[in-house]
């Protein structure tokens, strides 16, 4: 039944002209504050089109978690182009490390038929997305696709250069009504205004359509304009006060959500059957019903009113509303959303009643889970904690993962006292979980860590951990077990054996977490000694175990090692296979997709730096953005090495030395292998700054760290950068190692020369392109025009243009002729 509140919609001639441009513009941004009628205008535009017109896919962002919202957007895009949508799904919510790949996916959208994609309430996503994502949306690859973005003001996110006829920008100025518009609008609604009265309405409302509409309602009822010019006050007077008490109560129970399904309305009504008054309450101009999704979407201004009315009823009522919403989400298995609602009201009992193990690296609303974990550990009442020891152990694991060592230590001590007082089979199992977690406190002493694990195993009695799950990245995202566990000079072989003992027990208790780390340690050790055959065997073993148990970080470390080995063998195809295989890690079951993507960027950054191809290193690494939320603390040293190497190869020596010194001064624990590569890199900077004596000190420090375990490769690989300093010291002080040093140096130079030459032709550089980009590049190099390439590959010309933009960017060229030259050169290699 139509609502008695409905009024005819009015649009100015100015806005109608703009809306007519939706059919020709590839991208449209409708940008204004709430209450300007943005969404209504676009809905009415499509409603007025013929019934069998072009398909329209409508996506509305809500207050759900950013990851959940992005996933729904990807599924919507997949309905238009399954390949592009699924590629975005595999990437996950983009961050600084993955935005390039996400942009490529958007620019590769293949859509030949006239189609519309509407993204409503985009501001909910924009807060969690890199600004470049919007740019990629605006440059999408679908030739027949029109993307319409409806959003609140984007401030500086909207690129200034979008002024072509392919881009349409509708702003508040287009949506606002002037006095003449108001006069016509009221006339359309059956009310006659004088020009003076219309001007009065314009002055009191600012032409804001929702305020104009509410004044119309007031005038119709009273014959005078309401003096309650604040929109929420008008909305309260004209809508809220006309609802029954039961309707108001229902809307307040729904108010924590911005979108509710019909099933949700029934569940939250508190009745066995959804009462008729519920549907009447939702039948108003500020609630939109989506028949396809069978759900109701609240207008932002109406949501604000509900929040205001909810607060007016007192904190107890407000807590009840949030609690009911959390209970609903918990019963539906939406744990992250439930935690968000419970966290808002500080309901620690209900927070700890959830299984938190799968949330360790997630964002809860706009907050990282680790921050919520810290709040719970600090503020939860002791009696509540005692009832939920398992959840507290999961909280402790989250704190450790996030590098909050003090909070982790304090909570573990609290748990120790708590568990000591408990008895029974479950208490025994929880003692095992506590010991498993406490083994990390013994780091870096592997022997003590293993002893603690043995004790833990006696309590588990064949059960698996419910705290540490295999999906969490091993060792907090560090892809190099050798850099983590090689602590004592001359003890690398013993450390390898101890790590194998540790991993054997640890992986059994955790369902495979860490599988392959011991093999990767041995691969790294053999590689740095120059023993390539042994290194290759162990790297393949590590890759197999990591793949089998879905250990993305260890798998990526193994691929990095195999690429390095391929370089020594001058095996360009092997290098390419290893680099391309890194993408496989994104398909593993995992938490924290941002960690996996960042590790991929770091590993590739190491390889690209080595071959002097700095252009294709991820931007965030080149800028030294090492402290964003995409990095766990344990990943920072590896990212720092890429950044320092980048500065070294770009000749920014003062910045290199200063940055390195600052980081070194902040280090708490000296990791021997990290100290080795750090010293060599800083020595290059000091030497180039004409400080040979300081460079010599760093080189001697590096040799002292390397020689006891015969780690000659790092010394050999820096020979040229250090103008022979490492070779001179080996010759003078360690002559017995000179032959092996020389063998490694010559083999590395030979392999590096071959791969460096290839990377500036085709094989390696083209490995950075996707398979479809490689096809387009080769056809373009053969002289085919865009239309011919499109016909050959059965895609649109627009898709070809999008691919070429990405190809030119990746290969650092600006025209087809240079692309052809690269391919011709590659055929001569």
C-alpha positions in Angstrom: 0.0 0.0 0.0 1.4 3.4 -0.9 2.4 5.6 2.0 0.4 8.7 2.8 3.8 10.4 3.3 4.9 10.0 -0.3 5.3 13.2 -2.3 6.0 13.6 -6.1 9.7 13.9 -6.8 10.8 17.1 -8.5 14.1 17.7 -10.4 15.3 21.0 -11.8 15.9 21.4 -15.5 19.6 21.8 -14.7 19.7 18.4 -12.9 17.7 16.7 -15.7 20.2 17.8 -18.3 23.0 16.4 -16.1 21.1 13.1 -15.6 20.7 12.7 -19.3 24.4 12.5 -19.6 24.5 9.2 -17.6 23.9 7.3 -20.9 27.0 8.6 -22.5 29.4 9.0 -19.6 31.6 6.0 -18.8 31.9 7.1 -15.2 29.7 9.4 -13.1 30.2 10.6 -9.6 27.2 12.0 -7.8 28.7 13.8 -4.8 26.8 15.6 -2.0 25.8 15.5 1.6 23.0 13.4 2.9 19.5 14.7 2.2 20.2 16.0 -1.3 18.3 13.2 -3.0 21.3 11.7 -4.8 20.1 8.1 -4.6 16.5 9.0 -5.3 17.5 10.9 -8.5 19.4 8.0 -9.9 16.7 5.5 -9.0 14.0 7.7 -10.7 16.3 8.0 -13.8 16.3 4.2 -14.2 12.7 3.8 -13.3 11.7 6.2 -16.1 13.6 4.1 -18.7 11.9 1.3 -20.8 11.3 -1.9 -18.9 13.6 -4.0 -21.1 16.4 -1.4 -21.1 20.0 -2.1 -20.3 20.8 -4.1 -17.2 21.4 -2.2 -14.0 23.5 -3.7 -11.2 22.9 -1.8 -8.0 25.4 -2.1 -5.1 24.8 -0.3 -1.8 27.6 -0.1 0.8 26.5 -0.3 4.4 28.1 0.0 7.8 29.4 -3.6 7.6 33.1 -4.4 7.9 35.1 -3.0 5.0 36.2 -6.5 4.0 32.6 -7.7 3.8 31.5 -4.7 1.8 34.3 -5.1 -0.6 33.5 -8.7 -1.1 29.9 -7.9 -1.9 31.1 -5.3 -4.4 33.4 -7.9 -6.1 30.5 -10.3 -6.3 28.4 -7.6 -8.0 31.3 -6.9 -10.5 31.5 -10.7 -11.1 28.0 -10.6 -12.4 29.2 -8.2 -15.1 32.6 -9.8 -15.7 33.3 -13.0 -13.8 37.0 -13.0 -14.4 37.6 -9.4 -13.2 35.2 -9.9 -10.2 36.9 -13.2 -9.1 40.3 -11.6 -9.5 39.3 -8.8 -7.1 37.8 -11.4 -4.7 41.2 -13.2 -4.7 43.0 -9.9 -3.9 40.7 -9.0 -1.0 40.3 -5.5 0.4 43.1 -3.6 -1.3 45.8 -1.8 0.6 49.1 0.0 -0.3 50.6 -3.4 -1.3 47.8 -4.7 -3.5 46.2 -1.6 -5.0 48.2 -1.9 -8.2 46.8 -5.4 -8.8 43.3 -4.3 -7.9 43.6 -1.4 -10.3 44.7 -3.7 -13.1 41.6 -5.9 -12.4 39.3 -2.9 -12.7 40.9 -1.7 -15.9 40.6 -5.2 -17.4 36.8 -5.4 -17.0 35.4 -6.8 -20.2 31.8 -5.6 -20.9 30.7 -5.0 -24.5 27.0 -4.5 -24.0 25.5 -1.4 -22.5 25.4 -2.0 -18.7 25.1 0.2 -15.6 26.9 -0.5 -12.3 25.7 1.8 -9.5 27.8 2.0 -6.3 25.8 3.7 -3.7 27.1 5.1 -0.4 30.6 4.7 -1.7 32.0 6.8 1.3 31.6 3.7 3.4 34.2 1.9 1.2 36.4 4.9 0.5 37.4 5.2 4.1 39.1 1.8 4.0 40.4 1.9 0.4 43.6 3.5 -1.0 42.6 6.7 -3.0 44.0 5.1 -6.1 41.1 2.6 -6.1 38.6 5.4 -7.0 40.9 6.4 -9.9 40.9 2.8 -11.2 37.1 2.7 -11.0 36.9 5.8 -13.0 39.3 4.3 -15.6 37.5 0.9 -15.8 38.0 -1.2 -18.9 34.4 -2.0 -19.8 33.6 -0.5 -23.2 29.9 -0.8 -22.7 29.9 -0.3 -18.9 28.7 2.9 -17.2 29.8 3.1 -13.5 27.8 5.5 -11.3 29.3 6.3 -7.9 26.9 7.9 -5.4 28.7 9.3 -2.4 29.0 11.9 0.2 31.8 14.5 -0.5 35.1 12.8 -1.4 37.2 15.8 -0.6 40.6 15.3 -2.3 40.0 11.8 -3.4 38.4 12.7 -6.7 41.2 13.2 -9.4 41.2 16.7 -10.8 42.0 15.6 -14.3 38.6 13.9 -14.9 37.1 16.6 -17.1 36.6 14.6 -20.3 33.2 13.9 -21.8 33.6 10.3 -20.6 33.3 11.6 -17.0 30.2 13.2 -15.5 30.3 15.0 -12.1 27.0 15.8 -10.4 27.4 17.9 -7.2 25.3 19.5 -4.5 25.1 22.6 -6.8 23.2 20.5 -9.4 20.9 18.9 -6.8 20.1 22.1 -4.9 16.8 23.9 -5.6 16.5 27.6 -6.1 13.4 29.7 -5.4 12.0 29.1 -8.9 12.5 25.3 -8.6 10.8 25.4 -5.2 7.9 27.2 -6.6 7.5 24.7 -9.4 8.0 21.8 -7.0 5.2 23.0 -4.7 3.0 23.6 -7.6 3.5 20.0 -8.8 2.5 18.9 -5.3 -0.7 21.0 -5.6 0.4 24.0 -3.5 0.7 27.5 -4.8 3.5 29.7 -3.5 4.2 33.3 -4.3 7.8 34.1 -5.4 8.4 35.7 -2.0 7.2 32.6 -0.1 9.4 30.4 -2.4 12.4 32.7 -1.6 11.6 32.3 2.1 11.7 28.5 1.8 15.0 28.7 -0.1 16.6 30.9 2.6 15.4 28.6 5.4 16.5 25.4 3.7 19.4 26.4 1.6 17.7 24.5 -1.3 18.5 21.2 0.5 15.8 18.9 -1.0 15.1 17.0 2.2 14.5 20.2 4.1 12.4 21.6 1.2 10.3 18.4 1.3 9.8 18.6 5.0 8.7 22.2 4.8 6.2 21.2 2.2 4.8 18.6 4.6 4.6 21.2 7.4 3.0 23.8 5.1 0.4 21.3 3.9 -0.6 20.4 7.5 -0.5 23.9 9.1 -0.7 26.4 6.3 2.5 28.0 7.5 6.2 27.1 7.2 7.5 25.3 10.2 10.1 27.3 12.2 11.9 24.1 13.1 14.4 24.5 10.3 16.9 21.9 11.6 16.3 18.8 9.4 16.3 16.3 12.3 13.8 18.4 14.1 11.6 18.6 11.1 11.9 14.9 10.5 11.1 14.2 14.1 8.0 16.4 14.0 6.7 15.2 10.6 7.6 11.5 10.7 8.7 10.2 14.1 5.9 11.8 16.1 3.3 10.2 13.8 4.5 6.6 14.5 2.9 4.5 17.2 5.0 3.5 20.3 5.3 0.0 18.9 6.6 1.2 15.6 9.1 3.5 17.2 10.3 0.7 19.4 10.8 -1.6 16.4 12.7 1.0 14.4 15.0 1.6 17.3 15.7 -2.1 17.5 16.6 -2.0 13.8 18.6 1.2 14.2 22.1 -0.3 14.7 21.8 -1.5 11.0 21.7 0.7 7.9 20.3 -2.1 5.9 17.9 -4.8 7.1 16.4 -7.8 5.4 12.7 -8.8 5.7 13.8 -11.8 7.7 15.8 -9.5 10.0 12.7 -7.3 10.6 10.8 -10.4 11.7 13.6 -11.7 13.9 14.2 -8.4 15.7 10.5 -7.5 16.1 10.3 -9.9 19.1 7.2 -11.5 17.7 6.6 -15.0 16.4 5.2 -13.4 13.2 6.1 -10.1 11.9 3.3 -7.7 12.8 1.6 -5.5 10.3 2.7 -2.3 12.1 6.3 -3.2 11.2 5.7 -3.0 7.5 3.8 0.3 8.0 6.7 1.8 10.0 9.1 1.0 7.1 6.8 2.5 4.5 8.1 6.1 4.5 10.1 8.3 2.1 13.3 7.8 4.1 13.4 4.0 3.9 14.0 2.4 0.5 12.9 -1.1 -0.2 15.0 -3.2 -2.6 12.7 -5.9 -3.9 15.6 -7.9 -5.5 17.5 -8.2 -2.3 14.3 -8.2 -0.2 15.8 -5.6 2.2 15.2 -2.1 3.5 17.8 0.6 3.3 17.6 3.5 5.7 18.4 7.0 4.5 21.5 8.5 6.3 19.4 11.3 7.8 16.8 8.9 9.1 19.6 6.8 10.6 20.9 9.9 12.4 17.4 10.6 13.7 17.1 7.0 15.0 20.5 7.3 16.7 19.3 10.5 18.4 16.1 9.0 19.6 17.8 5.9 20.8 20.2 7.9 22.9 17.3 9.9 24.3 15.9 6.8 25.9 19.0 6.4 28.0 22.1 4.2 28.1 20.3 1.1 29.3 17.9 1.1 26.3 20.7 2.0 23.9 22.8 -0.9 25.2 19.8 -3.2 24.8 19.5 -2.2 21.1 23.2 -2.8 20.4 23.1 -6.1 22.4 20.1 -7.4 20.4 21.9 -6.5 17.2 25.0 -8.4 18.3 23.0 -11.4 19.3 21.3 -11.5 15.9 24.7 -11.4 14.2 26.2 -14.0 16.5 23.3 -16.4 15.8 23.9 -15.9 12.1 27.6 -16.7 12.4 28.6 -13.1 11.6 31.2 -13.0 14.4 33.1 -9.8 13.4 29.9 -7.8 13.2 28.6 -9.2 16.5 31.9 -8.2 18.2 31.6 -4.7 16.7 28.2 -4.3 18.3 29.3 -5.7 21.7 32.4 -3.6 21.7 30.4 -0.4 21.3 28.7 -1.0 24.6 31.6 -2.6 26.4 29.8 -6.0 26.9 32.8 -8.0 27.8 30.8 -11.1 28.7 29.3 -11.3 25.2 32.6 -10.4 23.5 34.4 -13.2 25.2 31.6 -15.6 24.5 32.6 -15.4 20.8 35.2 -17.6 19.1 37.8 -15.0 18.4 40.5 -17.2 16.8 39.5 -16.3 13.3 39.5 -12.6 13.9 43.2 -12.2 14.9 44.2 -10.1 11.8 40.7 -8.7 10.9 39.3 -5.2 11.2 36.3 -4.9 13.4 34.4 -2.0 12.0 37.2 0.5 11.4 39.4 -0.8 14.3 42.0 -3.5 14.0 41.2 -6.5 16.2 44.4 -6.1 18.1 43.2 -2.7 19.5 40.0 -4.4 20.7 42.1 -7.2 22.2 44.1 -4.6 24.1 41.0 -2.9 25.5 39.6 -6.3 26.6 42.8 -7.3 28.3 43.1 -4.0 30.2 39.4 -3.3 31.1 37.5 -6.6 31.3 36.4 -7.3 34.9 38.4 -10.2 36.5 35.3 -12.3 37.2 34.3 -12.1 33.5 37.8 -13.1 32.5 37.7 -16.2 34.7 34.6 -17.5 32.8 36.3 -17.3 29.4 39.9 -18.5 29.6 40.0 -19.8 26.0 38.9 -16.5 24.6 41.5 -14.7 26.7 44.2 -17.0 25.3 43.0 -16.0 21.8 43.3 -12.4 23.0 46.9 -13.0 24.1 47.7 -14.5 20.7 46.3 -11.4 19.0 48.5 -9.1 21.2 51.6 -11.2 20.5 50.9 -11.1 16.7 50.5 -7.3 16.8 53.8 -6.9 18.7 52.1 -5.7 21.9 54.6 -7.7 24.0 54.0 -5.9 27.3 50.2 -6.5 27.2 50.8 -10.1 26.0 53.1 -10.7 29.0 50.8 -9.2 31.5 47.8 -11.2 30.2 49.7 -14.4 30.2 50.7 -14.0 33.8 47.1 -13.3 34.7 46.1 -16.4 32.8 48.7 -18.5 34.6 47.3 -17.6 38.0 43.8 -18.2 36.7 44.5 -21.6 35.2 46.5 -22.9 38.1 43.3 -22.6 40.2 41.3 -24.7 37.8 41.0 -28.5 37.6 39.6 -31.1 35.2 40.1 -32.2 31.6 39.3 -28.9 30.1 41.5 -27.1 32.5 44.3 -29.5 31.5 43.8 -28.7 27.9 43.8 -25.0 28.6 47.2 -25.4 30.4 48.5 -26.9 27.2 47.2 -23.9 25.2 48.9 -21.5 27.7 52.2 -23.4 27.4 52.0 -23.3 23.6 51.6 -19.6 23.7 54.2 -19.1 26.5 56.8 -20.9 24.3 57.2 -17.6 22.4 58.4 -15.9 25.6 61.5 -18.1 25.4 62.5 -16.8 22.0 65.2 -16.7 20.7 66.3 -19.8 22.7 65.0 -22.7 20.5 66.0 -25.2 23.1 63.8 -23.7 25.8 61.0 -23.1 23.3 61.0 -26.8 22.4 61.1 -27.9 26.1 58.0 -25.8 26.7 56.3 -27.3 23.7 57.0 -30.8 24.9 55.3 -29.9 28.2 52.4 -28.5 26.3 52.0 -31.6 24.2 51.4 -33.7 27.4 48.3 -31.5 28.1 46.9 -31.5 24.6 46.5 -35.3 24.5 46.1 -35.4 20.7 43.9 -32.4 20.4 44.8 -29.4 18.2 45.1 -25.8 19.3 42.0 -23.6 19.2 44.1 -20.5 19.7 46.8 -20.7 17.0 45.2 -21.6 13.6 47.1 -22.5 10.4 45.5 -19.6 8.6 47.5 -17.0 10.5 50.8 -16.2 8.8 53.8 -18.1 10.2 56.1 -16.0 12.5 53.9 -13.0 12.0 54.7 -12.5 8.3 58.5 -13.0 8.3 59.4 -15.0 5.2 63.0 -15.8 6.4 63.3 -18.3 9.3 67.1 -18.0 9.0 66.9 -14.3 9.8 64.6 -15.1 12.8 66.4 -18.0 14.3 70.1 -17.6 13.5 71.3 -15.9 16.6 74.7 -17.2 17.6 77.8 -17.1 15.4 79.1 -20.6 14.5 75.9 -22.3 15.6 73.8 -22.3 12.4 73.9 -26.1 12.0 72.9 -26.6 15.6 70.1 -24.0 15.2 68.8 -25.9 12.1 68.5 -29.1 14.1 66.8 -27.3 17.0 64.3 -25.6 14.7 63.5 -29.0 13.2 62.7 -30.4 16.6 60.6 -27.4 17.5 58.6 -27.4 14.2 57.9 -31.1 14.5 56.1 -30.6 17.8 54.7 -27.1 17.0 53.1 -28.1 13.7 51.5 -31.1 15.2 49.9 -29.1 17.9 48.7 -26.3 15.6 47.4 -28.4 12.7 50.3 -27.6 10.4 51.2 -24.0 11.3 54.8 -23.4 10.5 55.2 -26.5 8.3 58.3 -26.2 6.1 60.0 -23.5 8.2 62.8 -25.8 9.3 63.4 -26.9 5.6 63.5 -23.2 4.6 66.0 -22.4 7.3 68.3 -25.1 5.9 67.7 -23.9 2.3 68.7 -20.3 3.3 71.8 -21.6 5.2 73.0 -23.7 2.3 72.3 -20.9 -0.2 74.3 -18.4 1.8 77.2 -20.9 2.0 77.1 -21.2 -1.8 75.9 -24.8 -1.7 73.2 -24.5 -4.4 72.3 -28.2 -4.9 71.5 -28.6 -1.2 69.7 -25.2 -1.1 67.5 -26.2 -4.0 66.5 -29.5 -2.5 65.5 -27.9 0.8 63.7 -25.0 -0.9 61.6 -27.5 -2.9 60.9 -29.4 0.3 59.9 -26.2 2.1 57.6 -25.2 -0.8 55.9 -28.6 -0.8 55.2 -28.7 2.9 54.1 -25.1 2.9 51.8 -25.7 -0.1 50.3 -28.8 1.6 49.6 -27.0 4.8 48.6 -23.7 3.2 51.5 -21.8 4.8 51.7 -18.7 2.6 54.7 -16.9 4.3 56.9 -20.0 4.2 55.8 -20.8 0.6 56.8 -17.3 -0.4 60.2 -17.6 1.3 60.8 -20.8 -0.6 59.9 -19.2 -3.9 62.3 -16.3 -3.2 65.0 -18.8 -2.5 64.3 -20.7 -5.7 64.4 -17.4 -7.7 67.8 -16.6 -6.2 69.1 -20.0 -7.0 67.9 -19.6 -10.6 69.9 -16.4 -10.8 73.1 -18.2 -9.9 72.3 -20.8 -12.6 71.5 -18.1 -15.2 68.1 -19.7 -15.5 65.8 -17.0 -16.6 62.8 -19.4 -17.1 63.4 -20.8 -13.5 63.5 -17.2 -12.1 60.2 -16.4 -13.9 58.5 -19.6 -12.7 59.5 -18.8 -9.1 58.3 -15.2 -9.3 55.1 -16.1 -10.9 54.4 -18.9 -8.4 54.3 -16.3 -5.6 50.8 -15.4 -6.6 49.7 -18.9 -5.7 50.1 -18.0 -2.0 47.0 -15.7 -2.3 44.8 -18.7 -2.9 45.7 -20.3 0.4 43.3 -20.3 3.3 44.4 -17.4 5.4 43.8 -14.6 7.8 45.1 -11.1 6.9 45.2 -11.0 3.1 47.1 -7.8 3.5 50.0 -9.7 5.2 50.3 -12.2 2.3 50.2 -9.4 -0.4 52.8 -7.4 1.5 55.1 -10.4 1.8 54.8 -10.9 -2.0 55.7 -7.3 -2.6 58.7 -7.5 -0.2 60.0 -10.8 -1.8 59.7 -9.4 -5.3 61.3 -6.1 -4.1 64.4 -8.1 -3.0 64.7 -9.7 -6.4 64.0 -6.5 -8.4 66.5 -4.5 -6.4 69.1 -7.2 -7.0 68.6 -6.9 -10.8 68.5 -3.1 -10.7 64.8 -3.0 -11.8 63.7 -0.5 -9.1 60.8 0.8 -11.3 58.7 -2.2 -10.6 59.1 -2.3 -6.9 55.9 -1.5 -5.0 55.5 2.2 -4.4 55.0 1.8 -0.6 58.4 0.1 -0.4 60.1 2.8 -2.5 58.6 5.5 -0.3 59.6 3.7 2.9 56.1 3.5 4.2 56.9 0.8 6.7 54.6 1.5 9.6 51.2 1.2 8.0 48.6 -1.3 9.1 49.6 -3.6 6.3 52.8 -4.6 8.1 53.1 -6.6 11.3 56.1 -5.6 13.4 58.0 -8.8 12.5 57.8 -7.8 8.8 59.4 -4.4 9.1 63.1 -5.5 9.0 62.5 -7.3 5.7 60.7 -4.3 4.2 63.4 -2.0 5.5 66.1 -4.0 3.7 64.2 -3.5 0.4 63.9 0.2 1.1 67.6 0.6 2.0 68.6 -1.4 -1.0 66.4 0.8 -3.2 68.0 4.0 -1.7 71.4 2.4 -2.4 70.7 1.7 -6.0 69.2 5.1 -6.5 72.3 6.8 -5.1 70.5 8.3 -2.0 73.4 7.5 0.2 72.9 10.0 3.0 69.3 9.0 3.4 70.3 5.4 3.4 72.9 5.8 6.2 70.7 8.1 8.3 67.6 5.8 8.0 69.7 2.7 8.8 71.3 4.2 11.9 67.9 5.3 13.2 66.5 1.8 12.8 69.6 0.2 14.3 69.5 2.3 17.4 65.9 1.3 18.0 66.6 -2.5 17.7 66.0 -4.5 20.9 67.4 -7.8 19.8 70.3 -8.3 17.4 69.5 -10.9 14.7 72.9 -12.1 13.3 71.9 -12.5 9.7 70.0 -9.2 9.7 73.0 -7.5 11.2 75.1 -9.0 8.4 73.1 -7.7 5.5 72.4 -4.4 7.3 76.2 -3.8 7.8 77.0 -4.5 4.2 74.3 -2.2 2.9 75.3 0.7 5.2 79.0 0.2 4.3 78.1 0.9 0.7 76.5 4.2 1.7 79.5 5.2 3.9 81.9 4.4 1.1 79.9 6.5 -1.4 79.8 9.3 1.1 83.6 9.2 1.1 83.9 7.7 4.6 86.1 4.6 3.9 87.1 4.1 7.5 83.4 3.9 8.6 82.7 1.6 5.7 85.6 -0.7 6.8 84.1 -0.9 10.3 80.8 -2.1 8.9 82.5 -4.6 6.6 84.5 -6.1 9.4 81.3 -6.4 11.5 79.7 -8.2 8.6 82.6 -10.6 8.1 82.6 -11.4 11.8 79.0 -12.3 11.6 79.4 -14.4 8.4 82.7 -16.3 8.6 81.9 -18.5 11.7 79.1 -20.2 9.7 80.8 -19.8 6.2 78.1 -17.4 5.0 80.1 -16.2 2.0 77.4 -15.4 -0.5 76.4 -12.0 1.1 80.1 -11.0 1.2 80.6 -12.1 -2.5 77.4 -10.3 -3.8 78.6 -7.0 -2.3 82.1 -7.2 -3.8 81.5 -4.8 -6.6 79.4 -2.3 -4.6 82.1 -2.2 -1.9 85.0 -1.9 -4.5 86.6 -5.1 -3.4 86.7 -4.4 0.4 85.1 -7.8 1.3 87.4 -9.7 -1.1 90.5 -7.9 0.3 89.6 -8.8 3.9 88.9 -12.4 3.0 92.2 -12.7 1.2 94.2 -11.2 4.1 92.4 -12.7 7.1 90.7 -15.9 5.9 92.7 -17.3 3.0 91.3 -20.8 3.5 87.9 -19.4 2.4 89.1 -17.5 -0.6 88.6 -20.3 -3.2 85.0 -20.8 -2.2 84.4 -17.0 -2.0 85.8 -16.6 -5.5 83.7 -19.5 -6.9 80.5 -18.0 -5.5 81.5 -14.5 -6.7 82.1 -15.6 -10.3 79.0 -17.8 -10.5 76.9 -15.0 -9.2 78.4 -12.4 -11.6 77.8 -14.8 -14.5 74.2 -15.5 -13.6 73.5 -11.8 -12.7 74.9 -10.6 -16.0 72.6 -12.9 -18.0 69.4 -12.1 -16.0 70.1 -8.4 -15.9 70.5 -8.3 -19.6 67.3 -10.3 -20.1 65.2 -8.1 -17.6 65.7 -5.1 -19.8 64.6 -7.0 -22.9 61.6 -9.2 -22.5 61.7 -12.4 -20.5 62.0 -11.2 -17.0 60.3 -7.9 -17.4 57.4 -9.6 -19.2 57.0 -12.0 -16.3 55.6 -9.0 -14.4 52.7 -8.8 -16.9 49.6 -11.0 -16.6 49.2 -13.7 -19.3 46.5 -11.6 -21.1 48.8 -8.5 -20.9 51.6 -10.5 -22.5 49.3 -11.5 -25.3 48.3 -7.9 -25.9 51.9 -6.7 -25.8 53.1 -9.2 -28.4 50.3 -8.5 -30.8 50.8 -4.7 -30.4 54.5 -5.2 -31.1 53.7 -7.1 -34.3 51.9 -3.9 -35.5 48.3 -4.9 -35.0 45.9 -2.0 -34.2 43.7 -2.0 -31.2 40.7 -3.1 -33.2 42.6 -6.0 -34.7 43.9 -7.1 -31.3 40.4 -6.9 -29.9 39.1 -9.1 -32.7 42.0 -11.6 -32.3 41.5 -11.9 -28.5 37.7 -11.6 -28.6 37.6 -8.6 -26.3 36.6 -4.9 -26.7 38.9 -2.2 -28.0 38.4 -0.5 -24.7 39.8 -3.5 -22.9 42.8 -3.5 -25.2 43.4 0.2 -24.4 43.2 -0.5 -20.7 45.7 -3.4 -21.0 48.1 -1.2 -23.0 48.1 1.6 -20.3 49.1 -1.0 -17.7 51.7 -2.6 -20.0 53.4 0.8 -20.8 53.4 1.7 -17.1 55.0 -1.6 -16.1 57.6 -1.7 -18.8 58.4 2.1 -18.5 57.7 2.9 -22.1 55.4 5.4 -23.7 54.6 4.1 -27.2 54.2 0.9 -29.3 57.5 1.4 -31.1 59.5 0.9 -27.9 57.4 -2.2 -27.1 58.3 -3.7 -30.4 62.0 -2.9 -29.8 62.0 -4.7 -26.5 60.6 -7.8 -28.1 63.0 -7.7 -31.0 65.9 -7.5 -28.6 64.6 -10.4 -26.6 64.7 -12.7 -29.6 68.4 -12.1 -30.1 69.3 -13.3 -26.5 
